[in-house]
Amino acid sequence: MSDSSERPPLAQAEVSVEDGIVVVTLTGEVDLVNADELGSALRTRLEARPDGLVVDLALDFLGSPGLALLVKLDLDAARAGVPFGLVTSSRAARLPLELTGLTDTLPLFDSAPEAVKSLRRDG
């Protein structure tokens, strides 16, 4: 029998501001259970119109609802005129993006400092 304590927690968010750009680092899992709530929280960050928004996907699991959330967030950021970037600091986050071809359409970076620098320069 499996011990439920072995399962990684649903997504946890740590927020910081670097050079005027909001960086949200996500750990844990993004799936059907929490994608809507997480999307609402990230859209609230966009509505504040920061100089930029970086989401660092330091996740253990990224399900299809999470992928849909990221696509919508990218569109919402473009509409709001907020520079946006994603950091794929975990293989568990990068692999689903690669398999779905989203690496070709979403603004991806290897690290949060790289993303902040790029968004700052573009702004």
Steps between C-alpha positions, in 0.01 A plus 500: 500500500630844406564761764333828399775695679733399213301706249645846431279784621277697268670811369650740749593851388783720618484857374785749473559823310826542310573827322126579492409163353284256698650151519268219610681173573267199497588172666296182542235400246266682263207287392121499468457543874678835528549650151198734520596636841860545393388670178288747697793585725733555203241712315468716812874564474452604135212733585739695725692586179854423618801588284508131411393157623724195518363161601770254605370146453706313761230232501483128568202463262336715231175358366297606197287748702826669599610516137170662404544745788844604371371557146214714632735691731728578205202637304372698800845654554522604134154660519596683819831615352697329778824330391479132591741211528511142622796329661516125463732420785376142532488216250148418622388841370712511184404157366123563460578833332736324257258214427215739420713735289440790739875560522462655153227746602548592867777738617735258679817570695754281679512710818307772680790751481520443122125555465503815715789643300330426169161639607666811644687560175184451293299736717 
